Every structure is written in structure tokens, then in C-alpha cells.
């Protein structure tokens, strides 16, 4: 499903070059839950951005389902993220004036999916995530844990083949962190979704099928 071949990313600054990711090779099978841990500044976000096509490597190759994305046009990369990759970020990034239901439904509207199917898919994922009775609430009416679960629902409502999650629980307490990780694990197993998740929380390693550690731009098998 996902293959990284000697991927590096260098940023050129007036003060000199910064090697954010160094010669990373990795193969991830369909349905695997991969956890990448490491301190802030280790290169986790840069690596995830390249997996999702937000950024491209300075050298090396990223392949999704056997296709190298380095030759993709901007439109093809956008299409990849719309249809194949769901993303969860550190901040929930919900639309503040939309309800939980409307936030989750929005990606389906963008894809042009009909009303009845949108309703079924949106209600299904919100119910799975325990948000059935919070659908009509706006983000400011939800707890931090609920807001992040809504963002997970939004990422998964299209049933993408890949979920990329960058520190999805960094702003949550330990109880809500555990809940969100358990739900991501369960839902992705149900949908056979491949997960690439970055976290600094060592306690959450138990949820991964494979564990990696990132330090100074280099990836190590844990």
C-alpha cells in the first residue's frame, strides 16, 4: 500500500540547509497500524506530509498502491487526498459555525455524494465514535475529546484506504487519549484502513502493529 524508498527532505534556509528527514525506507501493508514516536522536531510531521502528498521528497520516492507520487500533478495530489487519504491533525480544525454532523458530512458534499448516502455515512461514523447524541452540537459545545473524535469521524467518513494522523491526541488528557486511540484502532480494523500515526506519547505504542522511533530525521525500527 505505502512504500518509501530512501526518502529525504532538506529545507534550505539563509542560515544553511536543514535535513528534516534522512534516507528513510519503509513498507506498510494494507490494514497495518503504524505508530511513529519521537520528540518534537524529530521529523515526524515532515515524514507524514510526504506520505500524504502535502510535501514531496528532496530525494527518494513515495509510492501509494505502487504509484510514485513524485510525478503527480497538483490536481492528482489533491485527488489522492480527497479519495484515498484521510488526515487528522494536532488541532481538530473543525468549522466553528457548523455542527458536528455538518463538519463530518462536508467531505462527502465536496465529493458530490447524494443526500441519502451522505446522511447514512455521516450518521454511521458518528454513531461508531459514540457521538450519536452530539451530532447537532457545534465545536464550542463539545469537550476536547469529543471535538477530536469529530475530526477523526470527518477523516474516516469517506472510508479512505489510508489514515494519516499527526499527534491526534496531543491536546487531550490521558483518559481521552486512550479513548481516541482505541476508537481509531477499532474503526480502521473494521474498514481495513492503513494507519500511519505520529505521537510523542509512549503509552500509546500498545495500539500499533509496528512501532518506529524517529530521531534527528532518521527512522528506527522499535
Number of C-alpha atoms within 10 A of each C-alpha: 16 19 20 22 15 16 21 24 23 15 11 10 8 5 6 8 10 12 17 20 26 21 16 19 16 13 10 17 13 14 18 20 24 21 23 26 25 20 14 13 13 19 22 28 20 21 27 20 17 20 23 24 22 13 15 21 22 15 15 17 21 24 16 18 11 10 14 14 20 18 11 13 10 11 9 13 17 16 12 18 17 18 15 16 24 25 24 23 19 16 16 21 13 20 14 11 12 15 20 30 23 20 23 29 23 17 19 21 13 9 11 10 13 10 11 9 11 20 15 11 18 25 20 15 23 23 15 13 20 13 21 15 9 18 18 14 16 19 23 12 13 14 12 18 19 20 21 27 27 28 23 27 30 28 23 27 22 22 21 21 20 29 24 22 23 23 20 24 28 15 15 16 11 13 9 18 19 15 15 20 19 13 16 22 18 15 18 21 15 10 13 17 23 23 28 23 24 26 24 19 15 10 11 16 19 11 17 18 13 16 17 16 19 23 18 16 22 18 23 13 10 12
